[in-house]
C-alpha cells in the first residue's frame, strides 16, 4: 500500500517525495530528476544489510510519522536545491524491507558533478538526522531452519 500523501497545493517537489511500502526503483528515481538541463546525476541507495548490531537479520520494519516526514523532506529539498541549484528526489520504504533491498533512495541532478554530489550527501545526512522515520524492529533469522 503506497503511503504518498496528497498535500495541497500539490507542487513539483511533492511528486519527488515518496514514502511507500512498495519496492523502490533506481530507474524511477532517475526519471524523476533527469533533464537535458543537468549533466550530472548522483543516486544514493541505502539497502538493508544482513547483519544489524552484529546479529543476522532477514529484514527491517520501518515506521514513520508520515505527515511530518514529508514536511521535513520538503524543507531539506528546498534548502539543497537553493544552495546547489540542483533537482532532488527522496524516497523511503516503510513497512517490512528484506535484506538486500533498497530502503532509502536519494537522487540529485545538477549541472556539474560537485554540486550533484554535495547536494545528494547533504540530503542523505539531513534526512537521516531530521526526518521521523525509524527502524521499528529487527527481524532475526530463525536458527536451525532451512
FIKOLZA-1660 file (N, C-alpha, C; in steps of 0.1 Angstrom, whole numbers, plus 5000, padded with zeros to 4 digits):
% residues 146
   i   px   py   pz ch aa at
   1 5008 4988 5000  A  X  N
   1 5000 5000 5000  A  X CA
   1 5009 5012 5000  A  X  C
   2 5007 5021 4990  A  X  N
   2 5015 5033 4989  A  X CA
   2 5010 5043 4999  A  X  C
   3 5020 5050 5006  A  X  N
   3 5016 5060 5016  A  X CA
   3 5019 5074 5012  A  X  C
   4 5019 5077 4999  A  X  N
   4 5022 5090 4994  A  X CA
   4 5011 5099 4998  A  X  C
   5 5014 5111 5004  A  X  N
   5 5004 5120 5009  A  X CA
   5 5000 5130 4998  A  X  C
   6 4987 5132 4996  A  X  N
   6 4983 5143 4987  A  X CA
   6 4983 5156 4995  A  X  C
   7 4993 5164 4993  A  X  N
   7 4994 5177 5000  A  X CA
   7 4989 5188 4991  A  X  C
   8 4982 5198 4997  A  X  N
   8 4976 5209 4989  A  X CA
   8 4984 5221 4992  A  X  C
   9 4987 5229 4982  A  X  N
   9 4986 5226 4968  A  X CA
   9 4997 5216 4964  A  X  C
  10 4995 5208 4955  A  X  N
  10 5004 5198 4950  A  X CA
  10 5015 5206 4942  A  X  C
  11 5027 5204 4945  A  X  N
  11 5038 5210 4938  A  X CA
  11 5047 5200 4931  A  X  C
  12 5056 5205 4923  A  X  N
  12 5066 5195 4916  A  X CA
  12 5074 5188 4927  A  X  C
  13 5077 5195 4938  A  X  N
  13 5085 5188 4948  A  X CA
  13 5077 5176 4954  A  X  C
  14 5064 5178 4956  A  X  N
  14 5056 5167 4962  A  X CA
  14 5057 5154 4953  A  X  C
  15 5058 5156 4940  A  X  N
  15 5059 5144 4931  A  X CA
  15 5073 5137 4933  A  X  C
  16 5082 5144 4939  A  X  N
  16 5096 5138 4940  A  X CA
  16 5098 5133 4954  A  X  C
  17 5088 5132 4963  A  X  N
  17 5089 5126 4976  A  X CA
  17 5080 5114 4976  A  X  C
  18 5085 5103 4981  A  X  N
  18 5077 5091 4981  A  X CA
  18 5080 5083 4993  A  X  C
  19 5070 5081 5002  A  X  N
  19 5071 5072 5013  A  X CA
  19 5061 5061 5010  A  X  C
  20 5067 5048 5008  A  X  N
  20 5058 5038 5003  A  X CA
  20 5062 5024 5009  A  X  C
  21 5053 5015 5008  A  X  N
  21 5056 5001 5012  A  X CA
  21 5060 4993 4999  A  X  C
  22 5060 4999 4988  A  X  N
  22 5064 4993 4975  A  X CA
  22 5079 4993 4973  A  X  C
  23 5085 4984 4966  A  X  N
  23 5099 4984 4962  A  X CA
  23 5103 4997 4955  A  X  C
  24 5115 5002 4959  A  X  N
  24 5120 5014 4952  A  X CA
  24 5128 5010 4940  A  X  C
  25 5128 5019 4930  A  X  N
  25 5134 5017 4917  A  X CA
  25 5144 5027 4914  A  X  C
  26 5156 5023 4910  A  X  N
  26 5166 5033 4906  A  X CA
  26 5162 5040 4893  A  X  C
  27 5156 5032 4884  A  X  N
  27 5151 5038 4872  A  X CA
  27 5140 5049 4874  A  X  C
  28 5131 5046 4884  A  X  N
  28 5121 5056 4887  A  X CA
  28 5128 5069 4893  A  X  C
  29 5137 5067 4902  A  X  N
  29 5144 5078 4909  A  X CA
  29 5151 5086 4898  A  X  C
  30 5158 5080 4889  A  X  N
  30 5165 5087 4878  A  X CA
  30 5155 5095 4869  A  X  C
  31 5143 5089 4866  A  X  N
  31 5133 5096 4858  A  X CA
  31 5127 5108 4864  A  X  C
  32 5127 5108 4878  A  X  N
  32 5121 5119 4885  A  X CA
  32 5129 5132 4884  A  X  C
  33 5142 5131 4882  A  X  N
  33 5151 5142 4882  A  X CA
  33 5158 5145 4869  A  X  C
  34 5158 5136 4860  A  X  N
  34 5166 5138 4847  A  X CA
  34 5160 5149 4839  A  X  C
  35 5169 5156 4833  A  X  N
  35 5166 5168 4825  A  X CA
  35 5177 5171 4816  A  X  C
  36 5175 5176 4804  A  X  N
  36 5186 5180 4795  A  X CA
  36 5194 5192 4800  A  X  C
  37 5188 5198 4811  A  X  N
  37 5195 5210 4817  A  X CA
  37 5206 5206 4826  A  X  C
  38 5206 5193 4830  A  X  N
  38 5216 5188 4840  A  X CA
  38 5225 5177 4834  A  X  C
  39 5238 5179 4837  A  X  N
  39 5248 5169 4831  A  X CA
  39 5253 5159 4841  A  X  C
  40 5249 5161 4854  A  X  N
  40 5254 5151 4864  A  X CA
  40 5242 5146 4872  A  X  C
  41 5242 5133 4874  A  X  N
  41 5232 5127 4882  A  X CA
  41 5239 5118 4892  A  X  C
  42 5235 5119 4905  A  X  N
  42 5240 5111 4916  A  X CA
  42 5228 5104 4922  A  X  C
  43 5230 5091 4924  A  X  N
  43 5219 5083 4931  A  X CA
  43 5226 5076 4943  A  X  C
  44 5219 5078 4955  A  X  N
  44 5223 5071 4967  A  X CA
  44 5212 5061 4970  A  X  C
  45 5216 5048 4972  A  X  N
  45 5207 5038 4976  A  X CA
  45 5211 5032 4988  A  X  C
  46 5204 5033 4999  A  X  N
  46 5207 5026 5012  A  X CA
  46 5199 5013 5012  A  X  C
  47 5206 5002 5014  A  X  N
  47 5200 4989 5014  A  X CA
  47 5201 4983 5028  A  X  C
  48 5192 4973 5030  A  X  N
  48 5191 4966 5043  A  X CA
  48 5203 4956 5043  A  X  C
  49 5211 4957 5053  A  X  N
  49 5222 4948 5055  A  X CA
  49 5217 4935 5061  A  X  C
  50 5225 4924 5060  A  X  N
  50 5221 4911 5065  A  X CA
  50 5225 4910 5080  A  X  C
  51 5233 4920 5085  A  X  N
  51 5237 4920 5099  A  X CA
  51 5233 4933 5105  A  X  C
  52 5227 4933 5117  A  X  N
  52 5224 4946 5124  A  X CA
  52 5229 4944 5138  A  X  C
  53 5238 4953 5143  A  X  N
  53 5244 4952 5156  A  X CA
  53 5250 4938 5158  A  X  C
  54 5256 4933 5147  A  X  N
  54 5263 4920 5148  A  X CA
  54 5255 4908 5147  A  X  C
  55 5242 4910 5146  A  X  N
  55 5232 4898 5146  A  X CA
  55 5226 4897 5132  A  X  C
  56 5225 4884 5128  A  X  N
  56 5219 4882 5114  A  X CA
  56 5204 4885 5114  A  X  C
  57 5200 4892 5104  A  X  N
  57 5185 4895 5102  A  X CA
  57 5181 4892 5088  A  X  C
  58 5168 4891 5086  A  X  N
  58 5163 4889 5073  A  X CA
  58 5155 4901 5068  A  X  C
  59 5154 4911 5076  A  X  N
  59 5147 4924 5072  A  X CA
  59 5145 4933 5083  A  X  C
  60 5140 4945 5080  A  X  N
  60 5138 4956 5090  A  X CA
  60 5124 4961 5087  A  X  C
  61 5117 4965 5098  A  X  N
  61 5104 4972 5096  A  X CA
  61 5106 4986 5099  A  X  C
  62 5102 4995 5090  A  X  N
  62 5104 5009 5091  A  X CA
  62 5090 5015 5094  A  X  C
  63 5090 5025 5103  A  X  N
  63 5077 5032 5106  A  X CA
  63 5081 5047 5104  A  X  C
  64 5070 5055 5102  A  X  N
  64 5072 5070 5101  A  X CA
  64 5060 5077 5106  A  X  C
  65 5063 5089 5110  A  X  N
  65 5053 5099 5113  A  X CA
  65 5052 5106 5099  A  X  C
  66 5043 5101 5091  A  X  N
  66 5043 5104 5076  A  X CA
  66 5042 5118 5073  A  X  C
  67 5032 5125 5079  A  X  N
  67 5029 5139 5076  A  X CA
  67 5041 5148 5079  A  X  C
  68 5047 5145 5091  A  X  N
  68 5059 5153 5095  A  X CA
  68 5071 5149 5086  A  X  C
  69 5072 5137 5083  A  X  N
  69 5083 5132 5074  A  X CA
  69 5083 5140 5061  A  X  C
  70 5072 5141 5055  A  X  N
  70 5070 5148 5042  A  X CA
  70 5074 5162 5044  A  X  C
  71 5069 5169 5054  A  X  N
  71 5072 5183 5057  A  X CA
  71 5087 5185 5058  A  X  C
  72 5094 5176 5066  A  X  N
  72 5108 5178 5068  A  X CA
  72 5116 5175 5055  A  X  C
  73 5112 5165 5047  A  X  N
  73 5119 5162 5035  A  X CA
  73 5117 5174 5025  A  X  C
  74 5106 5181 5025  A  X  N
  74 5104 5192 5016  A  X CA
  74 5113 5204 5020  A  X  C
  75 5115 5206 5033  A  X  N
  75 5124 5216 5038  A  X CA
  75 5139 5213 5034  A  X  C
  76 5143 5200 5035  A  X  N
  76 5156 5196 5031  A  X CA
  76 5158 5198 5016  A  X  C
  77 5149 5193 5008  A  X  N
  77 5150 5195 4994  A  X CA
  77 5151 5210 4990  A  X  C
  78 5142 5218 4996  A  X  N
  78 5142 5233 4993  A  X CA
  78 5156 5239 4996  A  X  C
  79 5162 5235 5008  A  X  N
  79 5175 5241 5012  A  X CA
  79 5186 5236 5002  A  X  C
  80 5186 5223 4998  A  X  N
  80 5196 5218 4989  A  X CA
  80 5195 5224 4975  A  X  C
  81 5182 5224 4970  A  X  N
  81 5180 5229 4957  A  X CA
  81 5184 5244 4956  A  X  C
  82 5181 5252 4966  A  X  N
  82 5185 5266 4966  A  X CA
  82 5200 5268 4967  A  X  C
  83 5207 5260 4975  A  X  N
  83 5221 5261 4977  A  X CA
  83 5229 5257 4965  A  X  C
  84 5226 5245 4959  A  X  N
  84 5234 5240 4949  A  X CA
  84 5228 5240 4935  A  X  C
  85 5216 5246 4933  A  X  N
  85 5209 5247 4920  A  X CA
  85 5208 5233 4914  A  X  C
  86 5202 5224 4921  A  X  N
  86 5200 5210 4917  A  X CA
  86 5185 5207 4917  A  X  C
  87 5182 5195 4913  A  X  N
  87 5169 5189 4914  A  X CA
  87 5170 5176 4922  A  X  C
  88 5162 5174 4932  A  X  N
  88 5163 5162 4941  A  X CA
  88 5150 5154 4942  A  X  C
  89 5152 5142 4945  A  X  N
  89 5141 5133 4948  A  X CA
  89 5145 5125 4961  A  X  C
  90 5135 5122 4970  A  X  N
  90 5138 5114 4982  A  X CA
  90 5127 5104 4983  A  X  C
  91 5131 5092 4984  A  X  N
  91 5121 5081 4986  A  X CA
  91 5126 5072 4998  A  X  C
  92 5116 5067 5005  A  X  N
  92 5119 5058 5016  A  X CA
  92 5108 5047 5017  A  X  C
  93 5113 5035 5019  A  X  N
  93 5104 5024 5021  A  X CA
  93 5099 5024 5036  A  X  C
  94 5086 5020 5037  A  X  N
  94 5080 5018 5050  A  X CA
  94 5076 5004 5051  A  X  C
  95 5073 4999 5063  A  X  N
  95 5069 4985 5065  A  X CA
  95 5081 4976 5064  A  X  C
  96 5079 4964 5061  A  X  N
  96 5089 4954 5061  A  X CA
  96 5098 4955 5048  A  X  C
  97 5111 4955 5050  A  X  N
  97 5120 4956 5039  A  X CA
  97 5130 4945 5041  A  X  C
  98 5131 4935 5032  A  X  N
  98 5140 4924 5033  A  X CA
  98 5155 4928 5031  A  X  C
  99 5164 4920 5036  A  X  N
  99 5178 4923 5034  A  X CA
  99 5181 4924 5019  A  X  C
 100 5190 4933 5015  A  X  N
 100 5194 4934 5001  A  X CA
 100 5186 4944 4993  A  X  C
 101 5174 4947 4998  A  X  N
 101 5165 4956 4991  A  X CA
 101 5168 4971 4995  A  X  C
 102 5164 4980 4986  A  X  N
 102 5166 4994 4989  A  X CA
 102 5156 4999 4999  A  X  C
 103 5160 5006 5009  A  X  N
 103 5151 5012 5019  A  X CA
 103 5151 5027 5018  A  X  C
 104 5161 5033 5012  A  X  N
 104 5163 5048 5012  A  X CA
 104 5169 5051 4999  A  X  C
 105 5164 5061 4992  A  X  N
 105 5169 5064 4979  A  X CA
 105 5168 5079 4977  A  X  C
 106 5180 5085 4974  A  X  N
 106 5181 5100 4971  A  X CA
 106 5187 5101 4958  A  X  C
 107 5181 5109 4949  A  X  N
 107 5187 5112 4936  A  X CA
 107 5188 5127 4935  A  X  C
 108 5200 5131 4929  A  X  N
 108 5203 5145 4927  A  X CA
 108 5208 5147 4913  A  X  C
 109 5203 5158 4906  A  X  N
 109 5207 5162 4893  A  X CA
 109 5212 5176 4893  A  X  C
 110 5224 5178 4888  A  X  N
 110 5230 5192 4888  A  X CA
 110 5237 5194 4874  A  X  C
 111 5240 5206 4872  A  X  N
 111 5248 5210 4860  A  X CA
 111 5261 5203 4860  A  X  C
 112 5267 5202 4872  A  X  N
 112 5281 5196 4873  A  X CA
 112 5281 5186 4884  A  X  C
 113 5291 5177 4884  A  X  N
 113 5293 5167 4895  A  X CA
 113 5294 5172 4909  A  X  C
 114 5303 5182 4911  A  X  N
 114 5304 5186 4925  A  X CA
 114 5291 5190 4932  A  X  C
 115 5283 5198 4925  A  X  N
 115 5270 5202 4931  A  X CA
 115 5261 5190 4933  A  X  C
 116 5260 5181 4924  A  X  N
 116 5252 5170 4925  A  X CA
 116 5256 5161 4937  A  X  C
 117 5269 5158 4938  A  X  N
 117 5274 5150 4949  A  X CA
 117 5272 5157 4962  A  X  C
 118 5275 5170 4963  A  X  N
 118 5273 5177 4976  A  X CA
 118 5258 5177 4980  A  X  C
 119 5250 5180 4971  A  X  N
 119 5235 5181 4974  A  X CA
 119 5230 5167 4978  A  X  C
 120 5234 5157 4971  A  X  N
 120 5230 5143 4975  A  X CA
 120 5234 5140 4989  A  X  C
 121 5247 5142 4992  A  X  N
 121 5252 5139 5005  A  X CA
 121 5245 5147 5016  A  X  C
 122 5243 5160 5014  A  X  N
 122 5236 5168 5023  A  X CA
 122 5222 5163 5026  A  X  C
 123 5215 5159 5015  A  X  N
 123 5202 5155 5016  A  X CA
 123 5201 5141 5024  A  X  C
 124 5210 5132 5021  A  X  N
 124 5210 5119 5029  A  X CA
 124 5213 5122 5043  A  X  C
 125 5223 5130 5046  A  X  N
 125 5227 5133 5060  A  X CA
 125 5216 5140 5068  A  X  C
 126 5210 5150 5062  A  X  N
 126 5199 5157 5068  A  X CA
 126 5187 5149 5070  A  X  C
 127 5183 5141 5060  A  X  N
 127 5171 5132 5062  A  X CA
 127 5173 5122 5073  A  X  C
 128 5185 5116 5074  A  X  N
 128 5188 5106 5084  A  X CA
 128 5187 5113 5098  A  X  C
 129 5191 5125 5099  A  X  N
 129 5191 5132 5112  A  X CA
 129 5177 5138 5116  A  X  C
 130 5170 5143 5106  A  X  N
 130 5158 5151 5109  A  X CA
 130 5144 5145 5106  A  X  C
 131 5144 5135 5097  A  X  N
 131 5131 5130 5092  A  X CA
 131 5126 5119 5102  A  X  C
 132 5114 5120 5107  A  X  N
 132 5109 5110 5116  A  X CA
 132 5105 5097 5110  A  X  C
 133 5116 5089 5106  A  X  N
 133 5114 5076 5101  A  X CA
 133 5124 5067 5109  A  X  C
 134 5119 5056 5114  A  X  N
 134 5128 5049 5123  A  X CA
 134 5126 5034 5121  A  X  C
 135 5136 5026 5125  A  X  N
 135 5136 5012 5124  A  X CA
 135 5128 5007 5136  A  X  C
 136 5116 5001 5133  A  X  N
 136 5107 4997 5144  A  X CA
 136 5111 4984 5150  A  X  C
 137 5117 4975 5142  A  X  N
 137 5120 4962 5147  A  X CA
 137 5130 4955 5137  A  X  C
 138 5139 4948 5143  A  X  N
 138 5148 4939 5135  A  X CA
 138 5143 4925 5136  A  X  C
 139 5142 4919 5125  A  X  N
 139 5137 4905 5124  A  X CA
 139 5148 4895 5124  A  X  C
 140 5150 4887 5134  A  X  N
 140 5161 4878 5135  A  X CA
 140 5159 4866 5126  A  X  C
 141 5170 4861 5120  A  X  N
 141 5170 4848 5113  A  X CA
 141 5166 4837 5123  A  X  C
 142 5158 4828 5118  A  X  N
 142 5155 4816 5127  A  X CA
 142 5166 4807 5126  A  X  C
 143 5171 4803 5138  A  X  N
 143 5182 4793 5139  A  X CA
 143 5178 4779 5136  A  X  C
 144 5185 4772 5128  A  X  N
 144 5182 4757 5126  A  X CA
 144 5171 4755 5116  A  X  C
 145 5166 4765 5109  A  X  N
 145 5156 4763 5099  A  X CA
 145 5162 4765 5085  A  X  C
 146 5159 4756 5076  A  X  N
 146 5165 4756 5063  A  X CA
 146 5154 4760 5053  A  X  C
% end
